[in-house]
Amino acid sequence: MTLSSPKTVIEKSQQEVFDFLGEVNNFEKLMPESIQKFEVIGEDTFIFALKGMPEITLAKKSVDAPNKIVLGAAGGKIDFSLTGNIRALGDNQSEVELVFDGDFNPMMAMMIKGPISKFIETLSGNIQNAI
């Protein structure tokens, strides 16, 4: 299952956006209001929990500066990734798209598609104000 956020235009350079997303502690600023827990547990790893959802541990898996940052599930029973694609639109303008990719059975995919779509849309929308 692959879900993409709407593309968000940000009035910052591609490098500035990449640097912001490269710091895992900045993800706390992007989280929805329903965040119950956010804790950085390593240089490239954090745990978060939203109201009514289990805790999720994400770790930085790969980077392609200044174009892409890939976070992935660290532990747990579900393997998925969250990729931030960053494209320069000008010297001080860039576009960000978040892509969630996971391998789920059809029943699980049906249950989580709505909440995951809303989650990545919220993260994407909050980038503009957080940087």
ZIKA-V739717 format. One record per residue. N is the residue number from 1. SS is DSSP state (hx for helix, st for strand, lp for the rest). PSI is psi in degrees with one decimal (* if undefined). NEAR is the number of other C-alpha atoms within 8 Angstrom. Layout:
# ZIKA-V739717
N,SS,PSI,NEAR + N,SS,PSI,NEAR
This chain:
# ZIKA-V739717
1,lp,126.1,8 + 2,st,127.5,7 + 3,st,139.2,9 + 4,st,142.4,10 + 5,lp,163.4,11 + 6,lp,150.2,8 + 7,lp,132.7,9 + 8,st,127.0,10 + 9,st,130.6,9 + 10,st,136.6,10 + 11,lp,52.2,8 + 12,lp,157.0,10 + 13,lp,160.5,12 + 14,hx,-41.8,16 + 15,hx,-41.0,8 + 16,hx,-42.7,8 + 17,hx,-44.0,12 + 18,hx,-46.7,14 + 19,hx,-40.6,9 + 20,hx,-49.8,9 + 21,hx,-21.3,11 + 22,hx,-17.9,7 + 23,lp,108.4,9 + 24,hx,-29.0,12 + 25,hx,-21.3,7 + 26,hx,-18.1,9 + 27,hx,-22.7,9 + 28,hx,-35.4,7 + 29,hx,-17.9,7 + 30,hx,-13.3,12 + 31,lp,152.1,11 + 32,lp,166.6,9 + 33,lp,-22.6,4 + 34,lp,13.7,7 + 35,st,131.0,11 + 36,st,-28.8,8 + 37,st,141.1,8 + 38,st,123.0,10 + 39,st,124.6,7 + 40,st,124.8,10 + 41,st,5.3,7 + 42,st,171.5,6 + 43,lp,-34.8,6 + 44,lp,18.5,8 + 45,st,139.9,12 + 46,st,158.6,14 + 47,st,139.3,13 + 48,st,157.7,12 + 49,st,134.6,12 + 50,st,155.3,12 + 51,lp,126.8,7 + 52,lp,6.9,4 + 53,lp,156.4,6 + 54,lp,162.4,6 + 55,lp,142.5,8 + 56,st,132.5,9 + 57,st,125.1,12 + 58,st,141.9,11 + 59,st,146.0,11 + 60,st,122.5,12 + 61,st,-39.5,8 + 62,st,157.4,7 + 63,st,147.1,8 + 64,st,82.0,7 + 65,lp,139.3,8 + 66,lp,29.7,9 + 67,lp,-30.6,10 + 68,st,142.1,12 + 69,st,130.7,16 + 70,st,121.6,12 + 71,st,145.9,12 + 72,st,162.0,12 + 73,st,135.0,13 + 74,lp,100.4,7 + 75,lp,-174.1,6 + 76,lp,177.5,8 + 77,lp,-11.6,4 + 78,lp,128.9,8 + 79,lp,123.4,9 + 80,st,167.4,10 + 81,st,155.4,12 + 82,st,114.1,11 + 83,st,131.7,11 + 84,st,111.0,12 + 85,st,125.4,11 + 86,st,124.9,14 + 87,st,131.4,9 + 88,st,133.1,10 + 89,st,-13.4,8 + 90,st,-174.0,7 + 91,lp,-37.2,8 + 92,lp,36.8,9 + 93,st,136.4,13 + 94,st,168.7,16 + 95,st,134.2,13 + 96,st,136.7,13 + 97,st,129.8,13 + 98,st,134.9,14 + 99,st,121.9,14 + 100,st,131.1,13 + 101,st,124.4,10 + 102,st,155.3,10 + 103,lp,103.8,7 + 104,lp,153.0,9 + 105,lp,159.7,6 + 106,hx,-38.1,6 + 107,hx,-46.3,7 + 108,hx,-43.5,8 + 109,hx,-42.3,10 + 110,hx,-39.5,8 + 111,hx,-36.4,7 + 112,hx,-8.9,8 + 113,hx,-48.7,9 + 114,hx,-54.7,8 + 115,hx,-37.9,7 + 116,hx,-41.5,8 + 117,hx,-46.4,11 + 118,hx,-39.7,8 + 119,hx,-49.5,9 + 120,hx,-29.6,13 + 121,hx,-40.2,10 + 122,hx,-46.6,11 + 123,hx,-48.1,11 + 124,hx,-45.5,16 + 125,hx,-32.7,9 + 126,hx,-16.0,11 + 127,hx,-43.1,10 + 128,hx,-44.7,11 + 129,hx,-21.1,6 + 130,hx,-29.7,7 + 131,lp,*,6
